[in-house]
């Protein structure tokens, strides 16, 4: 589980394609200004991400890598929110050197 979390943290905070924040996150944050069809598409992407997080956590629990007592749904929501926060921090001018450490701290609940 730790190796997978480190990969996720590295991708979320160090991938050059996300340097100025994720476009999806920017669209997501401004979805109240979007039209109906675009809002529905954003919601669909949210559900797909949530399903991926749930599957990941269920697989880790099944493999014995994660023993969390919290429900998969709550844990997946938490994971998604922490990733979203990490993606938003560069745009909010957070010190880039702090972001991986903050995300690592947040995700330490899964270790």
N, C-alpha and C positions, 0 to 999 in steps of 0.2 A: 504494500500500500504506500509506504514512504516514497519509493522510487516513482510511482505513478503521480503522487502529489507533487514531487519535485519537478517532474516533467510538465505538469499543468502550471505550476508557479512560473517556471522558466518561460513557457510559451506565452502566458498571460502578461508577463512583465518584461520580457527581453526580446521577443520576436519583433524585428524591425518593422514588420507590416502593421504593428499596433502602436508604433511610436507616438503618434498623436491622438491615440484613442481609437477605439473600434467604431467604425461607421454604424454598425448595427446598434451599438449602445447609444450613439448620438440620436439615431432615429427613434429608438425605444424611449429615450428620455423626452423627446418632443412629440410623442405620438398623439397627444391631445390636440395637436395642430393638423393631424393627418386626416385624409378623407376616410370614408367608411371601408373601402376595399383595402387600402394600405394598412389601416388599423387592424383589419382582420388578418392580413398577412403577417404583421408583427406579432399578433396573438398566436398565430399558427407556429411561428418560429419559436416563441416562448414555450409553447407546449412541447415542441420537438426537443428543445434544449432540456426542459424539465424531465422529459422521458429519458433522454440520454443520461442525465445525472442519476435518475432513479435506477436505471439499468446498471450503471457503473457501481453504485453503492450496493445494490442487491448482489451483483457478482462478487464484489469484495467481501460482503458478509458471507456469502455462500462459500467462498474460498477460505474463510477463516481469517482474512486480513483485517477485518473491521468488526469490532464487537459492540458497536454503539447501541445503547438502549433506546435511543430516540427512533421514531418511526422513519422509514425510508423517505416518505413524502416530505417530512419536515427537514430532514437532513439534506435532501436534494434541493429544496427551496433555499436553505442556508448556503449551500455550495454555490448555487446560481447567483445569489445576492452578493456573495463575497467576490466572485469573479467579475460581476458587473461593477462593483465598487473599484476593484483594481483596474479595470479598463477605463473607468471615468477619471481616475486620479491624475493621469498625465494632462488631460484637458483642463483639470482644475489646478494645474501648476503645482501639484504635490512634488516634492523632491523625489526624483526618479530612483535614487538610491534607497529610499525608504520603502518603496512599494513592495518589492519582493519580501522584505522582512515582515511588513504588516500582513501581507497575504499568507505568508508562512505561519504567522502567529494565529491568524483567524482559522486556518485549516488544520492547526495542530489538534483540534478537537477530533479529527478523524484518525489520529495516530494511536 
